[in-house]
Amino acid sequence: MNPTAAFQMARGKGKTIPIKLLSTAGTGYFYTARRNVTRTPEKFKMVKFDPVVRQRVLFTEHKIK
């Protein structure tokens, strides 16, 4: 076994999960992001630009199906 393969096997799982940020304007537009579960246990919310309504709106976290 070469040394690089042993290094790759020794790596642990990441603490981030993929999430979908869905627009609250009801347009169906979404962004994808990654969130660290241990640092931010609460639901993720942020204001971003929704190009469908051409405004900055609140995006909330939803699970990626």
C-alpha positions as CSV (number, residue, x, y, z in Angstrom):
1,M,0.0,0.0,0.0
2,N,1.4,3.4,-0.9
3,P,1.7,6.1,1.7
4,T,-0.9,8.4,0.1
5,A,-3.6,5.7,0.2
6,A,-3.0,5.2,3.9
7,F,-3.3,9.0,4.5
8,Q,-6.6,9.1,2.6
9,M,-8.0,6.2,4.6
10,A,-7.1,7.9,7.9
11,R,-9.2,11.0,7.3
12,G,-12.4,11.5,9.3
13,K,-15.8,12.5,8.3
14,G,-16.5,16.2,7.7
15,K,-18.7,18.1,10.1
16,T,-20.5,20.0,7.4
17,I,-23.8,19.1,5.7
18,P,-25.2,20.4,2.4
19,I,-28.3,22.5,2.7
20,K,-30.7,24.3,0.4
21,L,-31.5,28.0,1.0
22,L,-35.0,28.6,-0.3
23,S,-36.4,32.0,-1.0
24,T,-39.3,33.2,1.2
25,A,-40.7,35.3,-1.7
26,G,-42.3,32.1,-3.0
27,T,-40.5,32.0,-6.3
28,G,-38.9,28.6,-5.9
29,Y,-35.4,30.1,-6.4
30,F,-32.7,28.5,-4.1
31,Y,-29.0,28.6,-3.3
32,T,-27.0,25.6,-2.1
33,A,-24.5,25.9,0.8
34,R,-22.7,23.9,3.4
35,R,-23.3,24.3,7.1
36,N,-21.2,23.2,10.1
37,V,-23.6,21.4,12.4
38,T,-21.5,21.7,15.6
39,R,-21.0,25.5,15.3
40,T,-24.5,26.5,14.1
41,P,-27.1,24.1,15.5
42,E,-30.0,26.5,14.7
43,K,-31.6,26.8,11.3
44,F,-29.7,28.9,8.8
45,K,-31.2,32.2,7.6
46,M,-29.7,34.9,5.4
47,V,-30.6,37.7,3.1
48,K,-29.6,37.2,-0.5
49,F,-30.6,38.4,-3.9
50,D,-33.5,36.6,-5.6
51,P,-33.2,37.3,-9.4
52,V,-36.9,36.3,-10.1
53,V,-38.3,39.2,-8.1
54,R,-35.1,41.3,-8.5
55,Q,-34.9,42.0,-4.7
56,R,-32.9,41.0,-1.7
57,V,-35.1,38.6,0.3
58,L,-34.8,36.3,3.2
59,F,-33.6,32.7,2.4
60,T,-34.3,29.9,4.9
61,E,-32.7,26.5,5.3
62,H,-34.4,23.4,3.9
63,K,-33.1,19.8,3.5
64,I,-31.8,18.8,0.1
65,K,-33.9,15.9,-1.2
